[in-house]
């Protein structure tokens, strides 16, 4: 799951996804 969080954050450019998760 960590890989998806990092990829989503980098692609979306939103750190909220990482914090929310």
N, C-alpha and C positions, 0 to 999 in steps of 0.2 A: 504493500500500500504506500510505502514511502516513495517508491519510484513514481507512482502516479501523482502524488501530491507535488513532488518537485517538478515534474513535467507540466502539470496543469498550472502551477504557479509561474513557471518560466513562460509558458505559452500565453496564458491569460494576463500575466504581468500583475496579478493581484496577490498580495500577501494575505489577504483575508481568508483565502481558501486554506492556507497552511495553518493559520491561527484557529480557524473554525474547526478544522479536523483535529 
